[in-house]
Amino acid sequence: MKRKNTHRIILAVILIALGVAFRTIWHLGDNVEFVTTASLLAGSYLGFGFSIAVPFFVMFISDLIIGNTNIFIFTWSAYLLIGYFGYLSHLKDLKGRSKVLEAGKLGIIASLWFYFWTNFGVWFLDSRGMYPKTFIGLLESYWYGLPFLKFTLLGNLLFVPVSFFIVEKLKNLNIGLFKNFAV
């Protein structure tokens, strides 16, 4: 049991390091990130506590480096809920369906959730007066957020399934940190 927990902690640290690196050093573009993938992987393979801890620490550490805006409560909570989605997906009986395909679907759902929640946050906490506090203003915030959604979807459609494929292959090979690994 102790070895299993040690492996989970090591994997969580790797996910946190990758999430931070993709937000800071390996920044590929606006909203092309690894945080969603790290959150879903943590929830799916490491359990409930890690589904919350991994996105929290990715955001906390990377925001110390790059800063954030007044909508941080929306971005952070979006990723925390995405990690929880990953945890719930682990509990779901796939009945022969591919975990990689299910993860791809989760990546799309996570992208849409992040888009709707954070753009609502931009509108709600708008300190620069970009959008009127009306329904039309909210719709404008969604309209102007569409390019970010596009990049979020592209990143998640690449990172999420590829990462889950790699983890599934490593589990099946039963090597390294994945030897006898089961959540």
C-alpha positions as CSV (number, residue, x, y, z in Angstrom):
1,M,0.0,0.0,0.0
2,K,2.8,2.4,0.9
3,R,4.5,1.8,-2.5
4,K,1.2,2.5,-4.3
5,N,0.8,5.8,-2.5
6,T,4.5,6.7,-3.2
7,H,3.9,6.0,-6.9
8,R,0.8,8.2,-6.8
9,I,2.7,11.1,-5.2
10,I,5.5,10.8,-7.8
11,L,3.0,10.8,-10.6
12,A,1.2,13.8,-9.1
13,V,4.4,15.7,-8.9
14,I,5.2,14.8,-12.6
15,L,1.7,16.1,-13.6
16,I,2.2,19.3,-11.6
17,A,5.6,19.9,-13.1
18,L,4.3,19.3,-16.6
19,G,1.3,21.6,-16.0
20,V,3.5,24.4,-14.6
21,A,6.0,23.9,-17.5
22,F,3.3,24.2,-20.1
23,R,1.9,27.4,-18.5
24,T,5.3,29.0,-18.2
25,I,8.3,27.6,-20.1
26,W,6.6,25.6,-22.9
27,H,3.7,28.0,-23.5
28,L,2.4,27.0,-26.9
29,G,-0.2,29.7,-27.3
30,D,-3.3,31.2,-25.7
31,N,-5.2,28.5,-23.9
32,V,-3.1,25.7,-25.3
33,E,-2.3,24.1,-22.0
34,F,-1.7,20.8,-20.1
35,V,-3.6,21.7,-17.0
36,T,-6.8,20.1,-18.2
37,T,-4.9,16.9,-19.1
38,A,-3.1,16.8,-15.8
39,S,-6.3,17.4,-13.9
40,L,-8.2,14.6,-15.8
41,L,-5.3,12.2,-15.4
42,A,-5.0,12.9,-11.7
43,G,-8.7,12.3,-11.2
44,S,-8.9,9.3,-13.4
45,Y,-5.8,7.4,-12.1
46,L,-4.8,8.9,-8.8
47,G,-8.1,9.4,-7.0
48,F,-10.2,12.1,-5.5
49,G,-7.6,14.0,-3.4
50,F,-5.2,14.2,-6.3
51,S,-8.0,15.3,-8.6
52,I,-8.1,18.5,-6.5
53,A,-4.5,18.8,-5.4
54,V,-2.9,18.5,-8.9
55,P,-4.9,21.4,-10.6
56,F,-4.6,23.5,-7.4
57,F,-0.8,23.2,-7.3
58,V,-0.4,23.7,-11.0
59,M,-2.3,26.9,-10.9
60,F,-0.8,28.1,-7.6
61,I,2.8,27.6,-8.7
62,S,2.4,28.8,-12.2
63,D,0.4,31.9,-11.1
64,L,3.3,32.7,-8.7
65,I,5.5,32.8,-11.8
66,I,3.3,34.4,-14.5
67,G,0.7,36.2,-12.4
68,N,-3.1,36.2,-12.8
69,T,-6.0,38.5,-13.0
70,N,-9.1,39.1,-10.9
71,I,-10.8,36.1,-12.6
72,F,-8.4,33.6,-11.0
73,I,-11.3,32.2,-8.9
74,F,-13.0,31.2,-12.1
75,T,-9.9,29.7,-13.8
76,W,-8.8,27.8,-10.7
77,S,-12.3,26.5,-9.9
78,A,-12.8,25.5,-13.5
79,Y,-9.7,23.3,-13.3
80,L,-10.7,21.9,-9.9
81,L,-14.0,20.8,-11.3
82,I,-12.3,19.3,-14.4
83,G,-10.2,17.2,-12.0
84,Y,-13.4,16.1,-10.3
85,F,-14.8,15.2,-13.8
86,G,-11.7,13.0,-14.2
87,Y,-12.4,11.4,-10.8
88,L,-16.1,10.7,-11.7
89,S,-15.0,9.2,-15.0
90,H,-12.9,6.7,-13.1
91,L,-16.0,5.6,-11.2
92,K,-18.0,5.0,-14.4
93,D,-18.2,1.5,-15.8
94,L,-16.9,1.8,-19.4
95,K,-18.5,-1.5,-20.5
96,G,-15.8,-2.2,-23.1
97,R,-15.5,1.4,-24.3
98,S,-12.0,2.8,-24.7
99,K,-10.7,4.9,-21.8
100,V,-8.8,6.9,-24.4
101,L,-12.0,7.8,-26.4
102,E,-13.8,8.5,-23.1
103,A,-11.0,10.8,-22.1
104,G,-11.2,12.6,-25.5
105,K,-14.9,13.3,-24.8
106,L,-14.0,14.5,-21.4
107,G,-11.4,16.9,-23.0
108,I,-14.2,18.4,-25.1
109,I,-16.5,18.7,-22.2
110,A,-13.7,20.3,-20.1
111,S,-13.0,22.7,-22.9
112,L,-16.6,23.8,-23.1
113,W,-16.9,24.0,-19.3
114,F,-13.8,26.1,-19.0
115,Y,-14.9,28.4,-21.8
116,F,-18.4,29.1,-20.4
117,W,-17.3,29.4,-16.8
118,T,-14.3,31.6,-17.3
119,N,-16.0,33.9,-19.9
120,F,-18.8,34.3,-17.4
121,G,-16.1,35.3,-14.9
122,V,-14.7,37.8,-17.3
123,W,-18.1,39.4,-17.8
124,F,-19.1,39.2,-14.1
125,L,-15.9,40.6,-12.7
126,D,-15.1,43.0,-15.6
127,S,-13.0,45.7,-14.0
128,R,-12.1,47.4,-17.3
129,G,-15.6,48.0,-18.5
130,M,-15.2,45.8,-21.6
131,Y,-18.7,44.3,-21.4
132,P,-22.0,45.9,-20.2
133,K,-23.6,44.1,-17.3
134,T,-26.5,42.9,-19.5
135,F,-27.3,39.7,-21.2
136,I,-25.9,41.2,-24.5
137,G,-22.7,42.0,-22.6
138,L,-22.5,38.4,-21.5
139,L,-23.1,37.2,-25.0
140,E,-20.3,39.5,-26.2
141,S,-17.9,38.0,-23.7
142,Y,-18.7,34.6,-25.1
143,W,-18.4,35.8,-28.7
144,Y,-14.9,37.4,-28.1
145,G,-13.8,34.3,-26.2
146,L,-14.4,32.0,-29.2
147,P,-10.7,32.2,-30.4
148,F,-9.6,31.0,-27.0
149,L,-12.1,28.2,-27.1
150,K,-10.7,27.1,-30.4
151,F,-7.2,26.8,-29.0
152,T,-8.4,25.1,-25.8
153,L,-10.2,22.5,-27.9
154,L,-7.3,21.9,-30.2
155,G,-4.9,21.5,-27.2
156,N,-7.2,19.2,-25.3
157,L,-8.0,17.1,-28.4
158,L,-4.3,16.5,-28.7
159,F,-3.0,16.3,-25.1
160,V,-5.9,14.5,-23.4
161,P,-6.2,11.4,-25.6
162,V,-2.5,11.1,-26.3
163,S,-1.7,11.3,-22.6
164,F,-4.4,8.8,-21.7
165,F,-3.1,6.5,-24.4
166,I,0.4,6.6,-23.0
167,V,-0.8,6.0,-19.5
168,E,-2.9,3.0,-20.6
169,K,0.0,1.5,-22.5
170,L,2.3,2.0,-19.6
171,K,-0.2,0.3,-17.3
172,N,-0.6,-2.6,-19.7
173,L,3.2,-3.0,-20.0
174,N,3.3,-3.0,-16.2
175,I,6.6,-1.1,-16.0
176,G,8.1,1.6,-13.8
177,L,5.7,3.7,-11.8
178,F,2.9,1.8,-13.4
179,K,4.0,-1.7,-12.3
180,N,1.0,-3.2,-10.5
181,F,-0.7,0.2,-10.7
182,A,-4.4,0.3,-10.2
183,V,-6.6,3.0,-8.7
